[in-house]
Amino acid sequence: MTVTEVADLLGVLKEDVLRMAEHGVLPHPITIDGEPHFPEEPILRRREEEDDAVPSAGGRPLPTTTSSG
């Protein structure tokens, strides 16, 4: 998977994908034709884990907080 594909799938910026790989959050990419590519299976597994961990808001907007100052 390309950096762009991973970013789109995880809903993050391309820069974040590379940073996550540097910090071991994502697997280290391999270089193909000078471009980093990620193995598909661990990325999809991570996406599934994130989907399971984030509760749904049920279609309603999440509450916001305001600070008084």
PDB file with one MODEL, atoms N, CA, C and O in Angstrom:
MODEL        1
ATOM      1  N   MET A   1       0.851  -1.177   0.000  1.00  0.00           N
ATOM      2  CA  MET A   1       0.000   0.000   0.000  1.00  0.00           C
ATOM      3  C   MET A   1       0.894   1.238   0.000  1.00  0.00           C
ATOM      4  O   MET A   1       1.925   1.270   0.672  1.00  0.00           O
ATOM      5  N   THR A   2       0.497   2.239  -0.748  1.00  0.00           N
ATOM      6  CA  THR A   2       1.266   3.477  -0.782  1.00  0.00           C
ATOM      7  C   THR A   2       0.972   4.301   0.469  1.00  0.00           C
ATOM      8  O   THR A   2       0.028   4.018   1.207  1.00  0.00           O
ATOM      9  N   VAL A   3       1.783   5.311   0.690  1.00  0.00           N
ATOM     10  CA  VAL A   3       1.568   6.206   1.827  1.00  0.00           C
ATOM     11  C   VAL A   3       0.195   6.864   1.711  1.00  0.00           C
ATOM     12  O   VAL A   3      -0.516   6.996   2.707  1.00  0.00           O
ATOM     13  N   THR A   4      -0.177   7.272   0.512  1.00  0.00           N
ATOM     14  CA  THR A   4      -1.477   7.906   0.299  1.00  0.00           C
ATOM     15  C   THR A   4      -2.616   6.947   0.615  1.00  0.00           C
ATOM     16  O   THR A   4      -3.597   7.344   1.245  1.00  0.00           O
ATOM     17  N   GLU A   5      -2.505   5.697   0.191  1.00  0.00           N
ATOM     18  CA  GLU A   5      -3.551   4.707   0.467  1.00  0.00           C
ATOM     19  C   GLU A   5      -3.700   4.470   1.968  1.00  0.00           C
ATOM     20  O   GLU A   5      -4.815   4.386   2.482  1.00  0.00           O
ATOM     21  N   VAL A   6      -2.576   4.363   2.662  1.00  0.00           N
ATOM     22  CA  VAL A   6      -2.621   4.152   4.116  1.00  0.00           C
ATOM     23  C   VAL A   6      -3.233   5.368   4.803  1.00  0.00           C
ATOM     24  O   VAL A   6      -4.065   5.223   5.699  1.00  0.00           O
ATOM     25  N   ALA A   7      -2.826   6.557   4.389  1.00  0.00           N
ATOM     26  CA  ALA A   7      -3.360   7.785   4.985  1.00  0.00           C
ATOM     27  C   ALA A   7      -4.867   7.865   4.793  1.00  0.00           C
ATOM     28  O   ALA A   7      -5.593   8.190   5.733  1.00  0.00           O
ATOM     29  N   ASP A   8      -5.345   7.573   3.592  1.00  0.00           N
ATOM     30  CA  ASP A   8      -6.781   7.607   3.324  1.00  0.00           C
ATOM     31  C   ASP A   8      -7.527   6.576   4.163  1.00  0.00           C
ATOM     32  O   ASP A   8      -8.595   6.865   4.701  1.00  0.00           O
ATOM     33  N   LEU A   9      -6.971   5.388   4.274  1.00  0.00           N
ATOM     34  CA  LEU A   9      -7.623   4.318   5.024  1.00  0.00           C
ATOM     35  C   LEU A   9      -7.711   4.640   6.512  1.00  0.00           C
ATOM     36  O   LEU A   9      -8.732   4.381   7.149  1.00  0.00           O
ATOM     37  N   LEU A  10      -6.643   5.201   7.061  1.00  0.00           N
ATOM     38  CA  LEU A  10      -6.608   5.492   8.495  1.00  0.00           C
ATOM     39  C   LEU A  10      -7.158   6.874   8.830  1.00  0.00           C
ATOM     40  O   LEU A  10      -7.365   7.193  10.001  1.00  0.00           O
ATOM     41  N   GLY A  11      -7.396   7.691   7.815  1.00  0.00           N
ATOM     42  CA  GLY A  11      -7.930   9.024   8.054  1.00  0.00           C
ATOM     43  C   GLY A  11      -6.918   9.976   8.668  1.00  0.00           C
ATOM     44  O   GLY A  11      -7.260  10.801   9.515  1.00  0.00           O
ATOM     45  N   VAL A  12      -5.670   9.854   8.235  1.00  0.00           N
ATOM     46  CA  VAL A  12      -4.607  10.721   8.747  1.00  0.00           C
ATOM     47  C   VAL A  12      -3.863  11.344   7.567  1.00  0.00           C
ATOM     48  O   VAL A  12      -4.097  10.979   6.414  1.00  0.00           O
ATOM     49  N   LEU A  13      -2.977  12.276   7.859  1.00  0.00           N
ATOM     50  CA  LEU A  13      -2.148  12.888   6.829  1.00  0.00           C
ATOM     51  C   LEU A  13      -1.029  11.941   6.411  1.00  0.00           C
ATOM     52  O   LEU A  13      -0.629  11.063   7.176  1.00  0.00           O
ATOM     53  N   LYS A  14      -0.527  12.125   5.192  1.00  0.00           N
ATOM     54  CA  LYS A  14       0.586  11.296   4.711  1.00  0.00           C
ATOM     55  C   LYS A  14       1.804  11.433   5.618  1.00  0.00           C
ATOM     56  O   LYS A  14       2.515  10.458   5.862  1.00  0.00           O
ATOM     57  N   GLU A  15       2.040  12.637   6.114  1.00  0.00           N
ATOM     58  CA  GLU A  15       3.173  12.859   7.014  1.00  0.00           C
ATOM     59  C   GLU A  15       3.019  12.043   8.295  1.00  0.00           C
ATOM     60  O   GLU A  15       4.000  11.551   8.852  1.00  0.00           O
ATOM     61  N   ASP A  16       1.775  11.904   8.755  1.00  0.00           N
ATOM     62  CA  ASP A  16       1.515  11.126   9.967  1.00  0.00           C
ATOM     63  C   ASP A  16       1.806   9.646   9.745  1.00  0.00           C
ATOM     64  O   ASP A  16       2.297   8.966  10.646  1.00  0.00           O
ATOM     65  N   VAL A  17       1.507   9.147   8.552  1.00  0.00           N
ATOM     66  CA  VAL A  17       1.788   7.742   8.243  1.00  0.00           C
ATOM     67  C   VAL A  17       3.284   7.473   8.383  1.00  0.00           C
ATOM     68  O   VAL A  17       3.688   6.492   9.008  1.00  0.00           O
ATOM     69  N   LEU A  18       4.093   8.337   7.806  1.00  0.00           N
ATOM     70  CA  LEU A  18       5.545   8.148   7.890  1.00  0.00           C
ATOM     71  C   LEU A  18       6.037   8.287   9.323  1.00  0.00           C
ATOM     72  O   LEU A  18       6.923   7.545   9.748  1.00  0.00           O
ATOM     73  N   ARG A  19       5.477   9.221  10.063  1.00  0.00           N
ATOM     74  CA  ARG A  19       5.856   9.413  11.465  1.00  0.00           C
ATOM     75  C   ARG A  19       5.463   8.183  12.293  1.00  0.00           C
ATOM     76  O   ARG A  19       6.223   7.744  13.156  1.00  0.00           O
ATOM     77  N   MET A  20       4.281   7.635  12.028  1.00  0.00           N
ATOM     78  CA  MET A  20       3.833   6.443  12.754  1.00  0.00           C
ATOM     79  C   MET A  20       4.767   5.266  12.484  1.00  0.00           C
ATOM     80  O   MET A  20       5.039   4.466  13.378  1.00  0.00           O
ATOM     81  N   ALA A  21       5.254   5.164  11.250  1.00  0.00           N
ATOM     82  CA  ALA A  21       6.198   4.091  10.923  1.00  0.00           C
ATOM     83  C   ALA A  21       7.528   4.306  11.636  1.00  0.00           C
ATOM     84  O   ALA A  21       8.138   3.350  12.115  1.00  0.00           O
ATOM     85  N   GLU A  22       7.977   5.549  11.707  1.00  0.00           N
ATOM     86  CA  GLU A  22       9.235   5.852  12.400  1.00  0.00           C
ATOM     87  C   GLU A  22       9.166   5.488  13.875  1.00  0.00           C
ATOM     88  O   GLU A  22      10.169   5.082  14.462  1.00  0.00           O
ATOM     89  N   HIS A  23       7.984   5.631  14.480  1.00  0.00           N
ATOM     90  CA  HIS A  23       7.811   5.369  15.910  1.00  0.00           C
ATOM     91  C   HIS A  23       7.340   3.946  16.196  1.00  0.00           C
ATOM     92  O   HIS A  23       7.064   3.605  17.346  1.00  0.00           O
ATOM     93  N   GLY A  24       7.246   3.118  15.162  1.00  0.00           N
ATOM     94  CA  GLY A  24       6.886   1.724  15.363  1.00  0.00           C
ATOM     95  C   GLY A  24       5.404   1.463  15.507  1.00  0.00           C
ATOM     96  O   GLY A  24       5.005   0.342  15.821  1.00  0.00           O
ATOM     97  N   VAL A  25       4.584   2.466  15.286  1.00  0.00           N
ATOM     98  CA  VAL A  25       3.133   2.282  15.371  1.00  0.00           C
ATOM     99  C   VAL A  25       2.636   1.517  14.144  1.00  0.00           C
ATOM    100  O   VAL A  25       1.703   0.719  14.238  1.00  0.00           O
ATOM    101  N   LEU A  26       3.258   1.764  13.008  1.00  0.00           N
ATOM    102  CA  LEU A  26       2.985   1.032  11.772  1.00  0.00           C
ATOM    103  C   LEU A  26       4.249   0.279  11.386  1.00  0.00           C
ATOM    104  O   LEU A  26       5.347   0.648  11.804  1.00  0.00           O
ATOM    105  N   PRO A  27       4.100  -0.778  10.587  1.00  0.00           N
ATOM    106  CA  PRO A  27       5.296  -1.506  10.162  1.00  0.00           C
ATOM    107  C   PRO A  27       6.192  -0.634   9.295  1.00  0.00           C
ATOM    108  O   PRO A  27       5.728   0.300   8.641  1.00  0.00           O
ATOM    109  N   HIS A  28       7.468  -0.949   9.300  1.00  0.00           N
ATOM    110  CA  HIS A  28       8.432  -0.212   8.483  1.00  0.00           C
ATOM    111  C   HIS A  28       8.128  -0.471   7.007  1.00  0.00           C
ATOM    112  O   HIS A  28       7.958  -1.622   6.604  1.00  0.00           O
ATOM    113  N   PRO A  29       8.059   0.584   6.202  1.00  0.00           N
ATOM    114  CA  PRO A  29       7.756   0.384   4.781  1.00  0.00           C
ATOM    115  C   PRO A  29       8.960  -0.152   4.015  1.00  0.00           C
ATOM    116  O   PRO A  29      10.108   0.011   4.426  1.00  0.00           O
ATOM    117  N   ILE A  30       8.664  -0.792   2.896  1.00  0.00           N
ATOM    118  CA  ILE A  30       9.719  -1.178   1.969  1.00  0.00           C
ATOM    119  C   ILE A  30       9.698  -0.175   0.818  1.00  0.00           C
ATOM    120  O   ILE A  30       8.668   0.444   0.551  1.00  0.00           O
ATOM    121  N   THR A  31      10.813  -0.017   0.148  1.00  0.00           N
ATOM    122  CA  THR A  31      10.896   0.937  -0.951  1.00  0.00           C
ATOM    123  C   THR A  31      10.754   0.202  -2.278  1.00  0.00           C
ATOM    124  O   THR A  31      11.506  -0.726  -2.578  1.00  0.00           O
ATOM    125  N   ILE A  32       9.773   0.638  -3.066  1.00  0.00           N
ATOM    126  CA  ILE A  32       9.550   0.100  -4.403  1.00  0.00           C
ATOM    127  C   ILE A  32       9.576   1.283  -5.361  1.00  0.00           C
ATOM    128  O   ILE A  32       8.802   2.229  -5.214  1.00  0.00           O
ATOM    129  N   ASP A  33      10.460   1.225  -6.331  1.00  0.00           N
ATOM    130  CA  ASP A  33      10.619   2.328  -7.297  1.00  0.00           C
ATOM    131  C   ASP A  33      10.818   3.666  -6.597  1.00  0.00           C
ATOM    132  O   ASP A  33      10.312   4.691  -7.051  1.00  0.00           O
ATOM    133  N   GLY A  34      11.556   3.653  -5.494  1.00  0.00           N
ATOM    134  CA  GLY A  34      11.875   4.885  -4.784  1.00  0.00           C
ATOM    135  C   GLY A  34      10.777   5.411  -3.878  1.00  0.00           C
ATOM    136  O   GLY A  34      10.943   6.467  -3.266  1.00  0.00           O
ATOM    137  N   GLU A  35       9.654   4.700  -3.775  1.00  0.00           N
ATOM    138  CA  GLU A  35       8.526   5.142  -2.950  1.00  0.00           C
ATOM    139  C   GLU A  35       8.264   4.133  -1.834  1.00  0.00           C
ATOM    140  O   GLU A  35       8.341   2.926  -2.063  1.00  0.00           O
ATOM    141  N   PRO A  36       7.951   4.623  -0.612  1.00  0.00           N
ATOM    142  CA  PRO A  36       7.649   3.693   0.475  1.00  0.00           C
ATOM    143  C   PRO A  36       6.302   3.009   0.266  1.00  0.00           C
ATOM    144  O   PRO A  36       5.327   3.645  -0.136  1.00  0.00           O
ATOM    145  N   HIS A  37       6.260   1.722   0.540  1.00  0.00           N
ATOM    146  CA  HIS A  37       5.033   0.930   0.472  1.00  0.00           C
ATOM    147  C   HIS A  37       4.918   0.104   1.751  1.00  0.00           C
ATOM    148  O   HIS A  37       5.916  -0.374   2.292  1.00  0.00           O
ATOM    149  N   PHE A  38       3.698  -0.051   2.217  1.00  0.00           N
ATOM    150  CA  PHE A  38       3.433  -0.776   3.450  1.00  0.00           C
ATOM    151  C   PHE A  38       2.737  -2.092   3.136  1.00  0.00           C
ATOM    152  O   PHE A  38       1.960  -2.176   2.185  1.00  0.00           O
ATOM    153  N   PRO A  39       3.016  -3.128   3.939  1.00  0.00           N
ATOM    154  CA  PRO A  39       2.295  -4.389   3.769  1.00  0.00           C
ATOM    155  C   PRO A  39       0.825  -4.186   4.134  1.00  0.00           C
ATOM    156  O   PRO A  39       0.510  -3.545   5.136  1.00  0.00           O
ATOM    157  N   GLU A  40      -0.060  -4.730   3.324  1.00  0.00           N
ATOM    158  CA  GLU A  40      -1.491  -4.470   3.479  1.00  0.00           C
ATOM    159  C   GLU A  40      -2.085  -5.076   4.753  1.00  0.00           C
ATOM    160  O   GLU A  40      -2.852  -4.409   5.448  1.00  0.00           O
ATOM    161  N   GLU A  41      -1.747  -6.319   5.067  1.00  0.00           N
ATOM    162  CA  GLU A  41      -2.401  -7.021   6.176  1.00  0.00           C
ATOM    163  C   GLU A  41      -2.274  -6.303   7.522  1.00  0.00           C
ATOM    164  O   GLU A  41      -3.291  -6.127   8.194  1.00  0.00           O
ATOM    165  N   PRO A  42      -1.078  -5.879   7.951  1.00  0.00           N
ATOM    166  CA  PRO A  42      -1.000  -5.197   9.248  1.00  0.00           C
ATOM    167  C   PRO A  42      -1.745  -3.861   9.272  1.00  0.00           C
ATOM    168  O   PRO A  42      -2.252  -3.454  10.318  1.00  0.00           O
ATOM    169  N   ILE A  43      -1.814  -3.181   8.130  1.00  0.00           N
ATOM    170  CA  ILE A  43      -2.529  -1.908   8.072  1.00  0.00           C
ATOM    171  C   ILE A  43      -4.026  -2.152   8.221  1.00  0.00           C
ATOM    172  O   ILE A  43      -4.698  -1.448   8.974  1.00  0.00           O
ATOM    173  N   LEU A  44      -4.549  -3.145   7.506  1.00  0.00           N
ATOM    174  CA  LEU A  44      -5.979  -3.456   7.607  1.00  0.00           C
ATOM    175  C   LEU A  44      -6.334  -3.941   9.009  1.00  0.00           C
ATOM    176  O   LEU A  44      -7.398  -3.611   9.535  1.00  0.00           O
ATOM    177  N   ARG A  45      -5.442  -4.725   9.612  1.00  0.00           N
ATOM    178  CA  ARG A  45      -5.678  -5.209  10.973  1.00  0.00           C
ATOM    179  C   ARG A  45      -5.740  -4.036  11.950  1.00  0.00           C
ATOM    180  O   ARG A  45      -6.596  -4.001  12.833  1.00  0.00           O
ATOM    181  N   ARG A  46      -4.834  -3.084  11.787  1.00  0.00           N
ATOM    182  CA  ARG A  46      -4.835  -1.896  12.656  1.00  0.00           C
ATOM    183  C   ARG A  46      -6.135  -1.123  12.484  1.00  0.00           C
ATOM    184  O   ARG A  46      -6.708  -0.646  13.464  1.00  0.00           O
ATOM    185  N   ARG A  47      -6.600  -0.995  11.259  1.00  0.00           N
ATOM    186  CA  ARG A  47      -7.855  -0.280  10.996  1.00  0.00           C
ATOM    187  C   ARG A  47      -9.021  -0.979  11.696  1.00  0.00           C
ATOM    188  O   ARG A  47      -9.869  -0.317  12.294  1.00  0.00           O
ATOM    189  N   GLU A  48      -9.067  -2.299  11.627  1.00  0.00           N
ATOM    190  CA  GLU A  48     -10.127  -3.056  12.291  1.00  0.00           C
ATOM    191  C   GLU A  48     -10.065  -2.867  13.800  1.00  0.00           C
ATOM    192  O   GLU A  48     -11.100  -2.721  14.450  1.00  0.00           O
ATOM    193  N   GLU A  49      -8.859  -2.870  14.361  1.00  0.00           N
ATOM    194  CA  GLU A  49      -8.705  -2.672  15.803  1.00  0.00           C
ATOM    195  C   GLU A  49      -9.184  -1.288  16.213  1.00  0.00           C
ATOM    196  O   GLU A  49      -9.826  -1.134  17.252  1.00  0.00           O
ATOM    197  N   GLU A  50      -8.876  -0.282  15.404  1.00  0.00           N
ATOM    198  CA  GLU A  50      -9.329   1.078  15.703  1.00  0.00           C
ATOM    199  C   GLU A  50     -10.843   1.172  15.618  1.00  0.00           C
ATOM    200  O   GLU A  50     -11.470   1.831  16.448  1.00  0.00           O
ATOM    201  N   ASP A  51     -11.443   0.514  14.616  1.00  0.00           N
ATOM    202  CA  ASP A  51     -12.899   0.528  14.477  1.00  0.00           C
ATOM    203  C   ASP A  51     -13.565  -0.116  15.685  1.00  0.00           C
ATOM    204  O   ASP A  51     -14.605   0.355  16.146  1.00  0.00           O
ATOM    205  N   ASP A  52     -12.970  -1.194  16.201  1.00  0.00           N
ATOM    206  CA  ASP A  52     -13.529  -1.876  17.368  1.00  0.00           C
ATOM    207  C   ASP A  52     -13.358  -1.057  18.636  1.00  0.00           C
ATOM    208  O   ASP A  52     -14.169  -1.174  19.555  1.00  0.00           O
ATOM    209  N   ALA A  53     -12.325  -0.234  18.707  1.00  0.00           N
ATOM    210  CA  ALA A  53     -12.008   0.501  19.931  1.00  0.00           C
ATOM    211  C   ALA A  53     -12.758   1.818  20.046  1.00  0.00           C
ATOM    212  O   ALA A  53     -12.890   2.352  21.147  1.00  0.00           O
ATOM    213  N   VAL A  54     -13.254   2.354  18.934  1.00  0.00           N
ATOM    214  CA  VAL A  54     -13.907   3.660  18.959  1.00  0.00           C
ATOM    215  C   VAL A  54     -15.408   3.469  18.968  1.00  0.00           C
ATOM    216  O   VAL A  54     -15.972   2.958  18.000  1.00  0.00           O
ATOM    217  N   PRO A  55     -16.078   3.876  20.064  1.00  0.00           N
ATOM    218  CA  PRO A  55     -17.533   3.728  20.103  1.00  0.00           C
ATOM    219  C   PRO A  55     -18.198   4.697  19.134  1.00  0.00           C
ATOM    220  O   PRO A  55     -17.707   5.800  18.893  1.00  0.00           O
ATOM    221  N   SER A  56     -19.295   4.269  18.600  1.00  0.00           N
ATOM    222  CA  SER A  56     -20.040   5.100  17.662  1.00  0.00           C
ATOM    223  C   SER A  56     -20.801   6.179  18.407  1.00  0.00           C
ATOM    224  O   SER A  56     -21.252   5.962  19.532  1.00  0.00           O
ATOM    225  N   ALA A  57     -20.943   7.334  17.789  1.00  0.00           N
ATOM    226  CA  ALA A  57     -21.713   8.427  18.386  1.00  0.00           C
ATOM    227  C   ALA A  57     -23.185   8.302  18.020  1.00  0.00           C
ATOM    228  O   ALA A  57     -23.985   9.163  18.386  1.00  0.00           O
ATOM    229  N   GLY A  58     -23.556   7.239  17.303  1.00  0.00           N
ATOM    230  CA  GLY A  58     -24.953   7.028  16.963  1.00  0.00           C
ATOM    231  C   GLY A  58     -25.491   8.075  15.998  1.00  0.00           C
ATOM    232  O   GLY A  58     -26.693   8.341  15.983  1.00  0.00           O
ATOM    233  N   GLY A  59     -24.626   8.667  15.199  1.00  0.00           N
ATOM    234  CA  GLY A  59     -25.064   9.651  14.235  1.00  0.00           C
ATOM    235  C   GLY A  59     -25.289  11.030  14.813  1.00  0.00           C
ATOM    236  O   GLY A  59     -25.631  11.960  14.082  1.00  0.00           O
ATOM    237  N   ARG A  60     -25.105  11.176  16.104  1.00  0.00           N
ATOM    238  CA  ARG A  60     -25.284  12.488  16.739  1.00  0.00           C
ATOM    239  C   ARG A  60     -23.929  13.150  16.880  1.00  0.00           C
ATOM    240  O   ARG A  60     -22.915  12.465  17.015  1.00  0.00           O
ATOM    241  N   PRO A  61     -23.899  14.474  16.852  1.00  0.00           N
ATOM    242  CA  PRO A  61     -22.619  15.153  17.085  1.00  0.00           C
ATOM    243  C   PRO A  61     -22.136  14.918  18.507  1.00  0.00           C
ATOM    244  O   PRO A  61     -22.934  14.845  19.442  1.00  0.00           O
ATOM    245  N   LEU A  62     -20.845  14.802  18.658  1.00  0.00           N
ATOM    246  CA  LEU A  62     -20.279  14.634  19.989  1.00  0.00           C
ATOM    247  C   LEU A  62     -20.403  15.937  20.761  1.00  0.00           C
ATOM    248  O   LEU A  62     -20.328  17.011  20.165  1.00  0.00           O
ATOM    249  N   PRO A  63     -20.591  15.868  22.075  1.00  0.00           N
ATOM    250  CA  PRO A  63     -20.703  17.095  22.862  1.00  0.00           C
ATOM    251  C   PRO A  63     -19.398  17.875  22.837  1.00  0.00           C
ATOM    252  O   PRO A  63     -18.314  17.296  22.774  1.00  0.00           O
ATOM    253  N   THR A  64     -19.517  19.177  22.886  1.00  0.00           N
ATOM    254  CA  THR A  64     -18.333  20.025  22.934  1.00  0.00           C
ATOM    255  C   THR A  64     -18.261  20.685  24.292  1.00  0.00           C
ATOM    256  O   THR A  64     -19.272  20.863  24.971  1.00  0.00           O
ATOM    257  N   THR A  65     -17.063  21.041  24.671  1.00  0.00           N
ATOM    258  CA  THR A  65     -16.883  21.727  25.947  1.00  0.00           C
ATOM    259  C   THR A  65     -16.373  23.125  25.677  1.00  0.00           C
ATOM    260  O   THR A  65     -15.688  23.374  24.685  1.00  0.00           O
ATOM    261  N   THR A  66     -16.708  24.012  26.554  1.00  0.00           N
ATOM    262  CA  THR A  66     -16.196  25.374  26.450  1.00  0.00           C
ATOM    263  C   THR A  66     -15.455  25.693  27.722  1.00  0.00           C
ATOM    264  O   THR A  66     -15.797  25.206  28.800  1.00  0.00           O
ATOM    265  N   SER A  67     -14.449  26.507  27.586  1.00  0.00           N
ATOM    266  CA  SER A  67     -13.703  26.901  28.778  1.00  0.00           C
ATOM    267  C   SER A  67     -14.114  28.311  29.154  1.00  0.00           C
ATOM    268  O   SER A  67     -14.291  29.173  28.293  1.00  0.00           O
ATOM    269  N   SER A  68     -14.260  28.530  30.430  1.00  0.00           N
ATOM    270  CA  SER A  68     -14.587  29.878  30.892  1.00  0.00           C
ATOM    271  C   SER A  68     -13.311  30.522  31.392  1.00  0.00           C
ATOM    272  O   SER A  68     -12.496  29.872  32.047  1.00  0.00           O
ATOM    273  N   GLY A  69     -13.137  31.774  31.092  1.00  0.00           N
ATOM    274  CA  GLY A  69     -11.861  32.365  31.425  1.00  0.00           C
ATOM    275  C   GLY A  69     -11.937  33.703  31.918  1.00  0.00           C
ATOM    276  O   GLY A  69     -10.910  34.304  32.233  1.00  0.00           O
TER     277      GLY A  69
ENDMDL
END
